[in-house]
Amino acid sequence: MKNFTTVLKIAPAFLLASTVMHAQIKDSATKEKKIEEVVLIGYGKQKKSDLTGSITSVTAKDFNGGATSAGQLIQGKTPGVQVTNNSGAPGSGTKIRIRGTSSLSGENSPLVVIDGVPQDFVGVNGVSDPLALINPNDIETFDILKDASATAIYGNRASNGVILITTKKGSAGRFKVNFSTVASVSTKMGNVDVLNADQFRDFVNANASESYRKRLGSANTNWQNQIYQAAWGTDNNVAFSGGIKGLPYRLSIGYNEQNGIVKTNSFKRTSVGLNINPKFFDNHLTVNINAKGTFTDNRFVDGGVIKAATYFDPTQPVYDNINTVPGNGGYYEWFLTENKNGVLTNKLNANANANPVSMLNAIRDISSVTRGLGNIQLDYKFHFLPDLRFNVNAGYDYTKSEGHKVKDGNYKAGYDDRGSSNFYSMEKNNKLLETYFNYVKNISAINTGVDITAGYAYQDFQTTIPGALTYRGTGINSKDLDFKTQNTLISFYGRAIFTIDNKYVISGSVRRDGSSRFFNGTRNNVWGVFPGVSAAWKLNEENFIKNISAISTLKLRAGWGKTGQQELPALDGNKPNNYPAFASYNPSYPEASYQFGNQYYYMFRPANYNPNLTWETTTTKNLGLDFGFNNNRITGSIDVFRKDTKDLLVYADEAAGGLSNASWQNVGDMKNEGIEGSITIIPIKTEKTTWEVSFNATHYKPVITKLKDRADESFNMEVGGIEGAAGNRIQAHAVGYAPNAFWVYQQVYDANGKPVDGAYVDRNGDGIINTKDMYYYKSTTPDAILGFSTKVSHKNWDFSLSARAVLGNYVYNNAASNSSLQSASTNEYLQNVFMTTPQYKFSVPQYKSDIYVENASFLRLDNINIGYNFGEIFSKGSNLKIYGMAQNVFVITKYSGVDPEVFGGIDNGYYQMPRIYSLGFNFQF
């Protein structure tokens, strides 16, 4: 596999930087222009005061510090937007949800557009989150489009909102160099609450037979402490900006290295960004060139390590220098003794947990990912008609990943294959071409501003995944099938905005999208139309309010729009599911080859499909109020909304007689009602001191209103797989309930409040306990999401903090449900248990008991930052700032697990968020 070194990655960028610096020193400095505050609205921009849709803008000055992925920058910063970390592993990135969920099985993430280039929804092999490939230090603003009147201009991919990311650009001013460096140390939050060695001995002695009691060891091992570490990290960035003879530019180079709190886990990212923004022909032609390159090296931790550390017997030692067991590699492993022809031999117990320290050393799972993202945008203002502009945007997004996973045959993890070596790769080529005309004219005769846009968009996604090769020490090697696919989107769109008397703003848009994903041999379901309309009344411009000095801003907004959904979950190995409606034949898997004579052949088999599959559509209504008082020392907004989704895309059972027992179908409807609001107050604003306080809150309630036709009230769709018995699921979709509601039995308790083993409430009163007595108990949907932040600056000092609270969400504690008295007497080994097990005394795991669905409400202090600015200590125009920062400072919760913020609501070996302490320096010359 290609081995990128840091020097090779950044050397070309430094050569380019030196050239730019040499040319810049010779160029005269010009004054920088102050740009009027505007907000991106998709294929254009608009003054914030004229917005009619629900759009929030977050700029660099309000970003969270210490972010290693783009999503973390805005965590807790804006209402209606929930950002959840995928895990605590470095580079794992985030999941973003805007106003909850709109789909059951389809994609629920927003469309992300970086510098005008819409991103792919499908992941990349060897990368936890594709957005982690973008350097957060290069980002200038997030413009978040939340309601359909704002997002309809993006049509078929906008049901879950749109995030427009703009990266930093240069300005035609004096030459600047900005260098920042941060050193950090990460530690764990805590351990899963399992028994220690002495407690476990008591547990086994009280509940196991003599044969199992004899298996207890004499050690006192905290297995979780064995796999965790204090991990160091560094983030270094240098940016050169200015203008060479009227050519504004910004060149940035970054290097981020983060080691995980789980040993052997690491993430390294080298990034290069170049933005050039010249203007020609007396400023009639504006050129924006954006180019970004990232090179990422990852070493992953096997997903079973944290589970193994949770359950491994604490009375056993890490190493075993006494017993000879083939495949234990010198580590303690559970083994069985066999008598073969009178000879006693030891062999590994295949059913037992593996030694977690052995797993760390046995498995080396690495990847290298290269990504190039760039576009050139030309905006021409016609000489003969300056009110008319023509804009063309051509973009290209290329990603190449290579991975190699090795399992050492000397250890249990690789012993069955006598060692294995797996090679995989992936290549993605995404192309974009967009053009539009924009006409802006202020018609003074009727005191009306007109802004009309009409355009065309073409985007093509190609994915190639060569079959992964696996070599085994047993000589039984294998190769997966090669995979290649393509998806194309063609769109026509238009928008008109009318601003009347600077008081009334009316906006309407429509987009017609064609997607190859719904091609079924005809064009019946290929095209969809997505309209949107909104209006705003600027009350503060009315005479009856205009003279009230206390009111700075008062605007009423209303919007309606329809958006689409075409994104389906990827197939195994991040393979896009591009042709679910088209009849096709695919090669069979290697395990399903057929024998003719002495030769095995791959066969072609029909793929399951649904020719009637079509768009999932969401209709949104929004009513909002923007306000500002006291010269905008108090500002904020309130929005109420309702989203109605129909033709839900769901992978559901189908009647017998088809090619499979399940297929992708449009089977149901869902509604989601909510309210959100934010307020920012500046209590103090003087020449030397400024204090700003911001608070936001969101509430929404999604409810499934329809599933399959002709289904009775008991029908549901089980989801949410859990660790334990094969096929167990703990959540379900059902009419009248929130998506992913927990579907469980109601636990019975005795007079002392202790749970009764295996006893559940007979909810229907028929005298029989069966699935008809199960009920829908809570869900992962919170009652409220709160965000709080404050910033104080006094002279050269500044201080900031940000916090979040999520109230009323529930998590299924799978670590606890997987523990029972059986853990001390099954399959010839001992397994540690959750702290509640000796109290509950369940003889076998009660996976479906509601006792394990726990309130996971929490308050988390995300970030504290204090800094001091030394000012011009080097030379005029220079600057030095030193700051200290703590992240994930504390969490207040009743949840019994380590971390209550688990995406998906099932806690099963979750890689906890680290607590991070950082020291940073920022130099500007």
Steps between C-alpha positions, in 0.01 A plus 500: 500500500617845419679657795465879509749680720432841643794658319393376159145611563571864585822570311328622179283733706801656672667554164188677379486701823857624461423614145193688616689666786778618266251651256290654778788684665556686174137596467361811662240462770148623446226563747264214570136547418236430758240263355134555588356216707307264276372146528530229237161372384606250233601625155525850636505710811269737681517763767422347836227756558321386182491126569159336469596140586636346816874543452769522767855616445790404728831677438856422605488734801228281654649157421582253775872476567700181469284348226661226291204459265267751337188401689657564841543869413124565528407252772240667721526829314169524319139393564359205311843352429616200702861394455595166656848355498522161329740390772802620694745354250709769329372576151166331568308817420138578575140432408295813427124518521293808416159507669506128573432225252302503177558141389488153651752310288616772261772754571439745785816707465484846341644575159843659548626743236865610524585812302216425260571127459228266638649205684430130464292333771679163475802441722855406409669174593780571745337821628254535787354827372580661161454846654797421727711529184435877497725713720269692740755784517427580134128558558364855518122458531214254524170610348232255610179480296235336716153538351382381160436849365876555532616151402263431208753658264707183567202275431552127521763495772371773729240329721741504792621856453805642327831618647700742287866507606716788382875479544730790577621721218764764457441869450686757294689646791836476667680171529410298811638185655298323766646203684322306772609199697316301766630222723245286680464209740189279492379283787203271548180610674470182702442125485194288438363414844584131524616296800858522625698184572386452862137574415515257211641225722210551738256492207638175356529330838137586576350404165716240323573132536826365639645438153462868413615625840827318438554711190540818703849646495700685764575819306335839535489635146311807389469413133362837402805673646713260298364621164465873572779755504567871535537596134684798358405699194610799298335727245716737297385743232667774298319733261639755255258760368498830317502622145761495224431783256130486569487119521353406841613162625516281807726199535466277805692197619394290796617194687287333763603193697279350765560182695195325638438432867483132400854377442626460140223729366620805302398754238730720288382758251709724276305764312573761237254767388529768234244770425550755222239769437602743223276742314536610138346741248434779750360253750248360252653154517560339839697176518498277808743210498488262795729201535539276804707191549508274803711197580378291791661207676289300745559214735174357624420301811304180457141556611514205738784631717282722721242224544774251588644740758154539650427129540835327547547329837676748736651217705723392212843646417589679176776252416517121532847354539380170647253337262601402148210587276554523123382842386512686830823687412607507863179669616243347729216351294220266593583148386362148507695185580442201275602137545618370164613139519606547858686826433369816665512802268379853538308693237340843494138526610336638188189614694690706754587869493846576369763669714458870406872578532574208270250640248675837498828336412360238263312730265652777290229676301630799303386713209625788288252733332571769243236754413505786252207742493501798267286725289525805282213744499465778245254779559458744211305825526401596148648829378191593302267401786678515841186382678536159332762248610596163361658251741667172413641263761705193409616273781678171552522286812742208497561254781731199507527275802720199568487279804682206647383290794736241645420243768799330656458121506689473828208657683140393548362767266682346206567146609210327319634622164860459618529870428332708231570803285216695338552769236222733388469819299239740369488783250233768461474753217230762535453765231291816507389757245256775593398811311248768577389848398424753772321828440491759780322830447355767724195640321471842659167580332327239713763495778558130448818295486502200269742206528438223245712187453469218247750218463604149408700244702671175412670278756646157442621256766723205411622241748748222434579236763741226391433168666679481835777238520541288811800273548488241778765289661282197443544550126127564451517840333209699360414796283175696508323599183596825331240774525439806285198725486384842387222738595406815309284798595371758254310805621330817383420763759375853540435756771346844518528743793298823515576764764221756512552837667774341714217361714363195326710219354351220291705206379411201285710218361455179305737219407445214259733211574574187303678212672630181345437331836131455420550385142294183448533467125268795452508864608176484696659549844825669399383861525369692798390861549573682828351846555539744785352838590557737791434858608625743760353814651761740639286653773781723619476691170136586558428854620313382809816318621783680321512782754516268800870523580500187716410283198790444264367200308158343481419270211228242447573209265285225349597224262379186326698256290539147372831315487610153396695202621680250279787391726494136609741340747810365333542131442775317687841664465364849418364384166238750378157347451448661160254273318232377741225547236674342202490132400855371481724197545800497730782247542454260787727515802801265519320287760215445254698373198383187320701189423520356149737210495802595706462874438297759695336785309342829598142529384280800424193536716211747483522789742197594704335823383183704522399668172245719681755663730486879498591813693439539868362854532480736797271803520598760757306795640692759701405815692776712648569826683835679503554771761760745618478756778712776647712561192518121451655444840225238532436289189334171426242300313211259558377243246214252505489234232329188375652244265284240327683219322322260268607196298760412763786294361518185711660159453195290585365147470315418181255230398627163389571443133768763443876473484538562872295519816570876532562799274518879495147641501309825547288389792397775736468855628640696792445842656735708711388810687734724691606837634844654528643827614818687579596817681828689527552774758794739529471625862830690487657675203764759572831596348688256722240239595243296311279225635272294275258224604314267259236237563302278265233236545329246274202269543357269238277194499512260204214251474444224245150542359492212251696187414399220268156502345246254645721431804327465839580697815756248619720536192846645548846490346768385740832685493791564735712185522659423836779281633377169634277236349525497121248724326386683812368850437385748758336778299212518256315731265126503570203721413429758770851495646835668445747328267732256678273467802621237746276191471526314830324312778393684815708369791325370813643604841450345844384679814854620567537655157729224369441365148353152484699261283324433170170658615325751276167684517213330317399823329213353295369287787473172308699303759785435258827689476597531135584767244145633524597632845794700369460876487669808357694664778683828438732560206827659400318826415566761770234727647735799479845591372665801664815692418677768701813704437658813636800713407675766709786720388673753724798690370736226377322213674221291358294217645233278346304187579233295331266239638221276376210319658285226350187418701260209477701270273544133589779249442493120515787381722612187315800449730260459791244286313771260387583419864327236714576215740562292190822700444658302782415155371486471121724358225792413726613857573417791730370835384487818703164668553349844539475635855121454513514125427546383864201717593266390221601132521362415155585134433535565125520825305167684479576695185146622444439638850426872520730518803791548260344797320653784699445872516806644327427869551821691555670835542845514344751782535660470157763766504679750725755734346710777655756699305729801514595717204849650527439732204779635282799354683704414190429784258223730390206296376616183674309323770552220753223324690537220753202304624409198707198285433311207648245295305235258623560643846218319678169322440209499744264207439307220667602253232696208647733459201815700433355745248128572448552651154486188285382547144223252420412445866667160550808495724707197411876542528483874427835675453456775758571867436837606639558786740755727333736761643676728251753781487506712185701778342388725217750722317415757235758696301 
